[in-house]
Every structure is written in C-alpha cells, then in structure tokens.
C-alpha cells in the first residue's frame, strides 16, 4: 500500500491524462487535498518533472494496486512572505495622474466606421457562427466594435501547446474559429499607422492593453461593471471573447505602466470611462446590459486628468475592413474544412 503525497498525485494525473491543463490539475489537487496550499508554481514544477521522465512512469508501469493519498507536511506550513504595505488610495490617484497623458486611444472616427461595418454584417456573421456551433453572443452584440468575430486568445497550457504545435490537436478550439497570440487585436492599430497588418513589432516602449477582461480565467466582470445583477450576472462572468479584438477595448500604454492598470481597479476604471467618453455615443463597449461604473469620487472625474488627443485617422479603414472580411471568410472556410 503506497502512501503518496500531493506531488505524486499531480504527476499521476499528468501521466494518465496528458492533455489536462495545469489549471485542471491544480483544481483536482485542491479537491483531493482541500487543506493544502499548493500553488500553480508547484504544478509547473511537477510538469517539468514529467518532461524529464520523457512521459514514462516511475517504477511499475501498472502502478500500485491500492493508493492512499496523503498530504505532505510541507504543504501545511504557513506562508513565510512578509506582509508589505500596499499603496494608499492617494498613491494610486497620483499614479493615475502620471499615467493618463500617456494612454493612447484610437480616434473615434476609426471606431465609428468599424461599428457601422459590424452592424451591416452582424446578422450574417451571427448566422454563420451559429451554423458552426459557436454562440454569436460571445462576439457580436448591438453596436459592438469586435474587429474579428470568432477569434479569441488561447487559454490554458493545453491550448497554448496546441497553438505552438507542441502537441497534436485534431479538434477545433471551443467557442472560436481560431486562437491567437495577441496579434489580431493589433491589426487595426497597424493599419491605422502603417496601412498593413500587424507584423510582430509595435510602437517602441508601448504595449497593448485590454480595458475589460476577455477570458474566463479570473474574469472580473461581475465585480467591475454595473448591470451585472440577477441573470445578467452570467453575461458578466462568462468570457465575452469579442472584447479581445474590440477596438473600443484596447489602448496602448507605456510598457512600464501596464501592471498598475492591470491590478489597480480605480486606474483601470478611469481608462474604461475615458473610452466610454470617446466612443459611448455610437458604441456599446460592453454587451448590454453591462455598463462601466461611474467614478466613485469627484477626485476621479475625467476632467481632472490630462489626456492626450485620440490618435490616427480613417485613411486606411477601407483597406482594414476589406482585410478583416477576407480573414473572417478564410476562418469560416478553414473551420468547415477541419470539421468536415
């Protein structure tokens, strides 16, 4: 009778189910050992050990006849990290004043043209998505600015491995025509300034940032937006994948300021409200009935911050709209070929 701990349990799952993601392994581990403090970093370490084995099982390939899973005493040790103070509300406000002038938004004329084209194509694209078993509500809502319906960011170790062709995957991605590695949200920006698709090189010192979550994992929609009560809460909590390539949901921010906007809600809400101020007259930034929350105090009112003028012109929008139509058609054609 083997007495095996958390590590052996996790690695056993990895051997028996090689396509399970790290998130699924961690979930199974926590269900088996509810009092353990196992973290994702441990799962990565176990996965690396499996790779070192070359996929083979240690010892008897058949495994023990009976296994009793036990916790490792080390997993119950208290965390040893110090309790450092967090920035005060005043510190975050000052950081927001520093950040705001450097946030780059697309000119409203650009987003308006995309929304208008979406309204022309929404019914047709929604029907095509339904035909292949994808809920169009994930991507297409009235007056939305999703640039590439059907495209979402990969999520989890299995999808990442499949996208990078480290493992074979004959199945189509769930809820999507194709997965992406953060290229498709940048095509509109690249057309705006360069007249051609994005080619792995963006503006120096700046990185693309999403204003609202577009993935399932750690989605903060219910906590961050108004209108998420009752049944509408399901809309807030699900992954609204259309936000991934939504023109009104992306900005460029100096790379050194990306992390604060990710984790400081007042700062992120400030930028969301600035986007609503620019585009809200003709665009639903979020799927209805969700709405961006107003400022909690007058200190966070938009007029109290310095903002740069929106960037870009609509000169290359005709070329972009033709490019994205061809890309969407190609994705549907390829999807049908694979499914067939």
N, C-alpha and C positions, 0 to 999 in steps of 0.2 A: 504494500500500500504506500503510494508516494504522497509525501507532504509537500505540495508545490505552492509557491507564493505568487504574487501578482505578476512578476516578470515572466515566469513560466506560463501563467495563464494567458497573458497577452501574446507571447510568442507562439503558443499553441494555436491561438485563433489565427494568427498571421500565416502559419503553415497550412492550416486546414482550409482557410478562406483567403487566398492571396489577393483577391480583388476587393476585400473590405478596406475602406478608407481608414486613415488614422483617427478621424473623428468617430467612426463607428466602433473601432477597437476601444477607444477611451470610454465611450458610452457603455459598452459591455463590461468593461473593467469596473466602472463605478457602480454598475448594477450588481455585480458579483461581490464587490467589496465596498459597501456604502460608506464605511468609516475611513477608508483610505484617502490619502491626499495626493494621489497620482496625478501628474500634470502631463500636458501634451509633449513637453520636452522629454519625458520618460518614454512615451510612445515612440518618438523619433529614435531614441537610443535603442529600444528593442527592435525597431525595424532595421536599423543598421546592423544589429547583431544577426538578424535573419539573413541579410545580404551577405554577410561574411561567411555564413554557412553554405551559401550557394543554393539556398532553398531546401537543403536536406535536413532531416530530423536528427536530433542527437539521440544516441542510444538505440533502443529497439524501435524500428520503424513502426511497429504496430502500436507502440505507446503502452503505458501501464494499463493493466486490466481495470484498476479502480483508482481514482484520483480524488483526494480531498484537498480542496483549495483553501489555503490558509493565508492570512495576511503576514507581511513581513514587518517585524517590529520597527524597522527604519521608516516605514510609510506612516507610522503614527507619531513620529517625532514632530514637535511644534516647529513652525517656520522660524528660521533664525535671522530673517531680514530685519533691519532696523525700521522703525516707524518714523519716516521723514515727513516734515510738514509739507502740505500742498500749497500751491499759490493761492493767495487770497482772492476774493471777488474783485478787489481793486487792481490786483496784479493782472488778472485776466482782462479786465477792461482796458488797462494800459496796453497790453499786448494786442488787443483788438484795434486800438487806435494806430498802433505801429503797422499792423498787417493790412488794414483796409485799403490804403492807397496803392498797394501792390497787387491786389486781386484783379485779374483780367477777365472781363465778361465779353461775350460776343455782342456785337451791335444788334439792337432789337430788329432792324430790317432783315438781318440774316435769319434770325429765329422765326420771324413772322412768315417769311417765304417757305420755310420748312414746314411750319404748322399748316399753312394753306395747302401745300402739296400733300401732306398727310391726310387732310380732310378729303381731298379728291380721291385718294387711293385707299382710305381706311376700310370701306366696305369690302372692296375687292381683296385686299390683303387679309382682312379678318376671315373671309370665307376660305381663302387658300390655307391659312393656318389651321382652321377647323378641319379642313379636308385631310390634313396630315396628322391630326390628333393633338394639336397644340392650342391651348386656350388663348385666344387673341387678347383677352383681358389683361394678360401679363405684359403686353407690349403696347396695345392700341386703345387709348381712351379718348374721348372727345377733346379736340384742340390740344392734343399732346404733341411733344416735339421729339419723339423717338425717331432717330435717324435710320436705324436698321432693325426693323421688327424681325424677331426670330434669332437675334444674336445676343448672347449673354456671356459673361465672364465665366471661365471654368471655376469649379469649387471642389475642394477636397483632393486628397492625394491621388485617388484613382483617376479622376478627370484630368488632373494635371499630367499624370503619367501617360494617359491615352493621348492627350493633346500633343505632348512632346514625343510621341511614338516610342515610349519606353516599354509600353505593353500593347498587345494587340486588343482592339475593341471593334467588334463587328456591329455593335448596336449604336443607334443614334443617341445623342445626348438627350436627357429628359428636359421637356418643355422648351426645346430650342432647335432651330435649324442647324446651327453650328456654334461652337465655342470660340472664345477669343482670348488673346493675351494682352488686352488693353490697347489694341491698335484701332479698332473700329470707332471708339469714341473720339479719336483724334483726326479722323479723315476730314470731317467738316472744317476743323481748325486749319488743317493743312491746305485744303482747297482755298480757304479764305485768304491765306497769306502767300501760297505758293502756286495755286492753280492746279494741284495734282494730289494724289492720295498720299497719306502718311507713309513715311519710309524709315521708321525706327529712329528718327532724330528730330527732337522738338526744340523749342526755344531754349537757349543757353541759360542755365540757372533756374529754370522754372519746370514744374511738374503739373500734370493734370490732376485735378481733384474733383470728386463727386460730392455733391451737396447733400443728397439723400441716399440712404442705403439701397442697394440694388440686388443684394444676395440674401439668402435665407439665414446664413450663419451670423449670429449676433445682430440681427436686424433690430433697429431701434425705432421703427415706425410708430408703434403704439405709444411709446414714451415721448416722442418728439413732436407729433403732429396733432392738431385739433381734428375733430370729426371722427375719431377712432373708437367711439363708444359703441356698445352693442354689436350688431352684426358687422358694422363697418370695421371693427377691430380686426377681422380676418383679412381685410384688404391691407390694413397697415402692417400686419405681421407677415404676410406672405412676401415672397420675393417679387417685387414689381420690376421684372427684368428690363422693361422698356426704359427705366431710368439709367441703365448702363450706357446707352448711346444717345440719351436725351440731350439736346443742345442746351436746354434751359437748366440742366442739372450738372453741367461741367464748367469749370473755370480753370485758369492757370494761375498758380500761386508759386512764389519763390520756394525752392525745394527745402530751404532751411526753416520755413514756416508751415510746412504741410502737417506735421504731427500735432501742433496745437489745434488746428482746425478739425482734425480727426477726433480729438478727445475732449475738447472744451466745448460743451454744448452752447453756452451763450455766444461764443465766437462763431460756431457753425450756424447757429440760428440767425445771427446777424447777416452772414453772407447769403443764406437762404432768403431772407427778407429783401435783401438788395436785388436778388434775381427776380423775386416776385414784383418788386417795384418796376423793374425794367420790362418784364415780359407778361405780367399778370393780366393786362388789359386784353390780350388776344390768345393767351396760352394757359392751359391747366398744367402747372408744374408737377402736380401730383394727381393720381387718379381720384376723381370725386368719390366720396365727399371729403377726402382728406384735405387739410389746409395747413399752411405754415403758421406757426404760432406767432402772435404779436410780441413785441418787446415787453419784458417784464417790468422794466422801469424806464423812465424818460432818459436815463443815462445811456441807454442802448438804442435810442431813436436814431434812425438812419441819418438824419440831418446833422447829427453831432459828430459824424465821421467824415474824413476826407476820402473821396472816391475818385479813381481815375475814370476818364471817359471810356465808354464801351469801345471795343476795338474791331477793326475790319470793315469791309464794305461788301455789298452784294454782287460785286463784279463777276465772281466765279461761281455764283449759285446755280446758274443753268448747267454748268459743267458738273457740279457736285450732284445735283438732282438726277441727272442722267446716269452718272456713275453709280449712285446708290440704287437706282431702279434696276440697272443691269446686274449689280451684285445680288440683290434680293431675288431676281429671276433665276440667277445661277444657283443660289442656295436651294430654292424650291426644286429645280431640276435635279440637282445632285442628291437632295434628300429623297426624292421619289426613286431615283436610280438605286440608292443604297437600300431603301426599304423593300423595293421590289425584288 
